Amino acid sequence: MNASPIRLVLMVATRKGAWLFHGDTQRGAWTVDGPHFLGHTISHVQLDPRDGRTLLAAAKTGHLGPTVFRSTDLGATWKEASQPPAFAKPTNGLPARSVDHTFWLTPGHAGERDSWYAGTSPQGLFRSEDGGITWVPLPAVNDDPQFREWMGTVQDGTPDGPKLHSITIDPRDPAHLLFGMSGGGVHESRDAGRSWTTLIEGMEVVGGFDASTVTFHDPHCVRICPGNPDRLYQQNHCGIYRLDRPGKAWRRIGRSMPAEVGDIGFPMVVHPRDADTAWVFPMDGTDVWPRTSPAGRPAAYVTRDAGQSWQRLDQGLPKEQAWWTVKRQAMTADALPEPALYLGTTSGELWIGHEGGARWVNIARHLPEIYAVEVAVLA
Amino acid sequence: MKVLVPGALRSYTGETNVEATGDTLLALFADLDRRFPGLRFRVVDEQDQLRPNMRVFVNGLCVRDLGHALQPDDFVAVVLALSGG
């Protein structure tokens, strides 16, 4: 039998560099390529699905400022962006800001070749129209006084800085965009980013805060369903949610998670075709927020009925004393007929969850802390 | 003038001792960026501020004001702060 021409590539971004893992459709053997950018903090590596060979990597080091590296040959060679994401000089009397790091990369709409979006820390939204060589800020977000109020200060964000993330493009309409901010809520544009409306109805906030205040909302990860782009799933600081458009109110579907596990976590993964199927990877959000696997027993959870019920998926994962967790960009699914899940841990382990997470197998250990895992199927 | 760049920037310059011109540190970094594209933004942010963990010494004196005037025979050292423990 001839080998399948289809192959997969995993893009693993870590605190100390990036690695690529190449595999075939059996997903049983992987060839490692890396490290790339050893010593750089790599927040995200993404492949351009429109050409299947252009990679962008968001990088910085402990001393040097942020940049974006670009490869047009699947990582064989890299070249730095000539104009990485950078804020404009201050306007409207707002305080000046500097990009600390680019956190999130999203390829643009399939019909907009060479377009990309980037989210930064502190929160900023940027667009490239030349494949990631030059980036321009979107002033309707970055320099808008209301957005700036919602963004808060660097003291209001996550421990390594407040982030703009989950940049999402409606596959039916390149002008329909969404993003999340930690903190600062979920926002939607239907005119390619010139104007925005806020999507926080139904989302809860930490007790004692006012849920009507956008600043207090902390979406961790928002995903649109390729099989039904009117459906969004969200893993939030305060639970798991689903939103079915044209509705405007998020519904907390994490209430049906086991009480001893809870519905706090970072990643949110959707099925490539079935909009009723989605996965999460819970963490301990009790007490002082350890942000570890609950009880030291890591597991993914899947819903196959749009959040009415959840099933635990831990076969092959450590049964006890495993205190790692999975960050918001570090879990994904491939688009093969029977999708596999992939996750990277804070302890530097890379895992594959065959049959939709039913059977977990380790791919790599001893990598640096993993920040992001993406997968692409290459023809 | 002579400029010492840290090893972390050698991927831009190819060497640690380079020559550059400018009547201020900002002008010096502009000249360095023309010759070594991308170098400036790794050291100086978009608000023309020296990045937090970078240090610049002019003739042995630590300077953070990038408007600092330079003379042609000054020696400028760009170094990484000892912030890594």
Interface residues (C-beta under 8 A of the other chain):
Chain A: T61 G62 H63 L64 G65 T67 E80 S82 P84 A86 F87 A88 K89 P90 A96 R97 S98 V99
Chain B: P6 A8 L9 P37 G38 F41 R42 V43 V44 D45 E46 Q47 Q49 R51 N53 M54 L80 A81 S83 G84
